Amino acid sequence: MFLFCDIDGVIIPFPAADGTIPATHHRDHVVPAGQDQPVPIWLNPAHGPLLAELAAATGLEPVWCTSWRSDASRLIGGRIGLPPWPHVNLPHLPLTHSHPDGYLWKRDHVATHAKGAPLAWIDDDFAPADHHWASARTAAGRPTLLIQPNPHTGIQPEHTEAIRRWALALELPRSA
């Protein structure tokens, strides 16, 4: 069972129209791979323990699914207290929007990574076609839960609680 987690709009919420960020978040700067200039980010230190506890309680295997790719653990996860997580090896595509085929461009890569296993996926950018895919996948015996936070507030405790309830209801064996 997997827990796929995006970063932008989930861990790093988008600023409000006036440029403000949630009061729970703290500004920082990082230098992503391939860049030489710092990029501003804002993180909530409570998110690391929230996600770590979710993984421990459910047996879900956490995986970053983000355009931050390997920088997710190096630059983001460690700053909120998470151990290194693997990441979906997303290609670098010349995208002009995130739904070039009517669904989130990461979806096929998530499906390949999951190999039919149950999955919960947190992303702020699902399209209706992604929800239809999740329903069809679940109906075919591959339980799939999509959690879509508001991109201006990001992940909240109610999101992780929904995942916890879903995962524990599956009654699947958990790895130690």
Secondary structure, DSSP 8 states (H G I E B T S, - for coil): -EEEE--BTTTB----TTS---TT-EEEEE--TT--S-EEEEE-TTHHHHHHHHHHHH--EEEE-STTTTHIIIIIGGGGT-----B--------SSS-TTSS-TTHHHHHHHHTT--EEEE-S---HHHHHHHHHHHHTT--EEEE---TTT---HHHHHHHHHHHHHH------
